[in-house]
Amino acid sequence: MPRNPNAERDNPCLKEQELSYKCLSKHNYERGPCEIYFANYKNCKEFWGRVKSERRAKGIEPYLPPVEERAAIKEEHIKSNSRK
């Protein structure tokens, strides 16, 4: 459970971030074994950064979608990429 009650709302990559920290802790803060977690976190941040940017450009507020809408947004992204 995150300490900040708004952590999930403010950080759409909270799960990926926490998994990275957990891996680091498990491996005595050796980065090598955790590279996959870092890459996943970076991809998550880039994805939600693009979503925020697109929503801002379209005038959609809030720029970061509410937690309950995020799964649908990710699903739509996956569907649109699989058609290419």
Steps between C-alpha positions, in 0.01 A plus 500: 500500500652833398556755774353781293125447457516679163802305373306283257304798371814708448727225368356263238825300519492444875488121466801498265689736730433287805605183315829669407564596862407151621742343251780733607439416863491126426829515307685715753470811277685339210344650187582223253234245600235773500553645152173349372311680777673828417416460130137425583479806726659719233254372236211570736618856566545564127154361420318709759710804408373468141143457623529815712652694211228390257224583747655842568522571124133404459394707802383193696520542875626358720810441291573180686187285477330387819603160636174336394552599133862387467439131428270588209756746361776238516272241338414739216869570446575126481216446251607790277860378494401143417318624185817654359 
